[in-house]
């Protein structure tokens, strides 16, 4: 891995606990934090083949890994007490809209009890700083003609997954309004993520489904080519996490925010996303002009305003939609050619933090 550039945010000597570290975003965040010098403690249930595979290679990245459920309060508190993290990134969740319809009980159980346990640990003074991650699906669905969704827009997601994220945001607000039992001021940020894309995601989502079709030389049909989503590359998102964490670690007074994480353009259509993937993939990439039927309801418009996070953190995206698509395809080509997912992730993380955006990170640190 390339050395860290001088002046970058430095997590050397910091202990960082990442819940959901073996998930798609968690694996990228864990890799970057280790690159920045952190001692990363990973905490994930690893209950599917993809997460288990990531946990296997993250063993070389993490100082310690725990295969445990974020709903298990006793185990979670024990891990926190043992390692005394300087900051916790809470990503562990049931993160798929479609699975929310298939198993609503699991979705509410994981997403609410996970947040509840982490927030209770913060209330008890066990967590000095917290980045609590939810989703832009927490908002009341948009209608044509609505302005961008800001952090002050009404909460009220309309699906099991979306509603679980709404309630998680309410829990965050209520817990951070309470007095910490150790007397220290709260230092916490709840991040409402737009759609995150990048190499290594193989869930039932637009980008992985599209890439699978290209690999198999099948025709890919987009469910709704005109649906607007705030697509953003995972490395841009992780850079935002780093800056949010740096800000909290340096805060001496109460610092509590809810922040939208979204690209500067606020959003792209699903059709534009697939077009850029096809362009980056080359031949054969086959796209059907017909729309694919969807088995569950989806919002047509999700236009997210990320300006507050950009201004507050000094955070800028390095990749537009085309650049994001190119890096996704590069990651997949490398792995298909024999590079390990761990090395492909490390390579792109190192390149990102040394070349494209190091000047933004330096300015904001």
C-alpha positions, 0 to 999 in steps of 0.5 A: 500500500502507498504511504499516507500523504503528509498532512492527511487526517491521522488516526494513529494511536486511535482505537476505532470500533466499526459495527458492520465492518464486514459489510460492503461499506464497512470493509472499505471504511475499515481498510481506509481507517487502517491505512490512516493508522487506526487500530480497528476493532471489527464487529459483525455477525457475518451471517452471509457468504459475502460478509464471511468472505470479507471478514476473512481478508479483513483479519489482516486489516483489523486489530481484532474482529468479533463475530457477534450480533449488534442486537446482543447488548451484553457482548457489544458492551463487553467489547466496548469496555474491553477496547475503550474505543475513541470513536464508534462507526455504527454501520451494522444494519439490514440494509436492503429495501427488498428484504425489508418487505420479505422479512419486516420483523428482522429489519426492524429488529436489527435496525432498531435494537442495533441503534438502541444498544449503541446509543445506550452505550454512548449515553452511559459514557462508554463511547466518546464519539459516535458516527451513527449511519442511517439512510436517506430513505428516512424521509417522507417520500418526495413528490414531483415538484418538491425541493431537495431533501434537507436535514430539516425535511420531514421524517417518515419512510414508507416501507419496513426498511425506510421506516426502520431508518426513520425510527433510528433517526428519532432514537438518535435525536432523543438519546443525544438530547439526554444527559450523558451519565459521565457528564461529558458532552455528546459528540455524535453525528448521524449520517443519512446516506445516499446510494453508495456504489463501488467494487465489492458490492454483490447485494440485490441492488442496481449496480451489482445486478447490472454488472452480473448481467454484463459478466454473463452476457445477458441483457439487463433491464432497468426497473425504472430508468428515470428513477433519481438516486444520489449515487456516490462512490464508496470512497467518497463516502468513506472520506466523508466518514473520516472527516466527520470522525476527525471533527468529532474527535477534535471537538471539546464541546457538545457536537451533535448533527444530522448530515445528508451524504450526497453527491454535489449534483444531488442525484442521477437517474438509474438509466444514467448509472447503467449507461455509464457502467455499460460505457466503462464495461465495453463490449458486450454490455447489453441493455434492454429498452424495456423496464423490468417489473418490480415486486415491491414499491419504490420511490421514483424521486430521491433528490438529496441535498448534501450541501450542509455536510460539504460545508461543515466538513470541508468535504468534496467528492472526487468522482462523478458518475462516470469516474465512479463507474470506471472504478467499479469496473476496474475493481471487478476486472482486477479481481476477475484477473486474479487479484484478491478483493483485499488487494483491489480494495487496498489499491483503490483506497491508497490511490484515492487518498494519495492522489485525487482528493488529498488536498481536500482532506488536508484543507479540512483536517 
